[in-house]
Amino acid sequence: MNTAEKVVFWQRISSGRTALLYLLPSILLFSVFIFYPMFRTIYLSFFLTNQAGEAALFVGFENYAYLLQSSEFLNSMKATFLFVFYTVPVCVIIALFLALLANEKLKGIGFFRTIYSSTMGVSVAASSVIWLFLFHPSIGMFNRLLSMLHLPQVQWLLDPEWALLSVSVSTIWMNLGFSFLIILGGLQNIDEHLYESSRIDGAGYFHRLRRITIPMLSPTLFFIVTITLINAFQSFGQIDILTKGGPSQSTNLIVYSIYREAFINYQFGTASAQAVFLFIVILIVTLLQFKLLERKVHYQ
């Protein structure tokens, strides 16, 4: 190694040390709040634990085998997938529709943009309490409307056939503001000259939507679908406030099942195994998204 190569080598070493120094705070935060809890969860999933959450007896994969044979856990996974199926597509489609409306250059449109994005400013707890009153069987607005139309009332949160749909509706409303705002930002970043050129060529609104708007908005839509999907799998607050997993376990989503197993039944081993299952499911779904959908994304 000659002198010039040595200088380059030590410059790279110095740059690497400087980069690590800048990254050190982030690495420490990730280690404390992400890496350690993740590895601790995986570790506990192989043990039976005491009420303090400490490993007491090594059981290997028995916790996982128990879950795969548990009808309650399988029902929880089924409810979770149904919940994701109900919420994610509808939320993205409604947010896209509202963003297209709000992107029009009309007088007073700023007011509607504020209204559409306002759900971002309401916490999950506050939103859930609002929907709890709306779904109330006797004083709720929805049943009052049904009464005015002379239709039979519905036990929204008390009927197993309606409970998951009801929670899904409230979740769509809660997530709508964030999705709307991100999609609107993506729409406003599309070059206006593309629309002007298409108008000169005589293209109609729906042709421009299909050939310009959707392709140019595809990176934003891909981001929103990914984030909304992950958030749907991790839903907890609205379940805890609205239904507590009932009735008849119809809304016992996987995260709420983990909470009950760990902090009500004090079975931290099986709760950790459920958390590992959830991690694997989200990882697989995310990888499938990148594999199947990213090829249709236009990054230009």
LINNORMO-V743654 format. One record per pair of residues at least 12 apart in sequence whose ideal C-beta (glycine too) atoms are under 7 Angstrom apart, sorted by the first residue. I is the first residue (numbers start at 0). J is the second residue. Records with the same first field share a line. If there is no record, write none. Layout:
I=J + J
//
This chain:
40=271 + 274 + 275
41=275
43=267 + 268 + 271
44=62 + 268 + 271 + 272 + 275
45=57 + 58 + 59
46=58 + 268
47=268
48=267 + 268
50=265
52=267
62=268 + 269 + 272
63=272
65=269
66=269 + 272 + 273 + 276
71=248
72=256 + 273
74=248 + 251
75=251 + 252 + 253 + 256
76=253
78=163 + 249 + 250 + 251 + 252
79=232 + 252 + 253
81=163
82=163 + 167 + 231 + 234 + 252
83=228 + 231 + 232
85=164 + 167
86=167 + 170 + 171 + 231
87=224 + 227 + 228 + 231
89=171
90=171 + 174 + 175 + 178 + 227
91=178 + 223 + 224 + 227
93=175
94=175 + 178 + 179 + 182
95=182
97=115 + 179
98=179 + 182 + 183 + 186
101=115 + 183
102=183 + 186 + 187
112=183
115=176 + 179
116=176 + 179 + 180
117=176
118=172 + 173 + 175 + 176
119=176 + 177 + 180
123=173 + 236 + 237
124=236 + 240
126=169 + 173
127=169 + 236 + 237 + 240 + 241
128=240
130=169 + 241
131=240 + 241
134=155 + 156 + 165
136=152 + 154 + 157
141=155
156=241 + 242
157=246
159=246 + 247 + 249
162=242 + 246 + 249 + 250
163=249 + 250
166=237 + 238 + 241 + 242 + 250
169=237 + 241
170=234 + 237
173=237
174=227 + 230
178=223 + 227
181=219 + 222 + 223
182=219 + 223
185=216 + 219
186=216
189=212 + 215 + 216
193=211
194=207 + 211
197=211
214=297
215=297
217=295 + 296 + 297
218=296 + 298
221=292 + 293 + 296
224=288
225=285 + 288
228=284
229=281
232=277 + 280 + 281
233=254
234=252 + 254
235=254 + 255 + 258
238=250 + 252 + 255
239=255
244=259
253=273 + 277
256=273
257=270 + 273 + 274
260=273
//
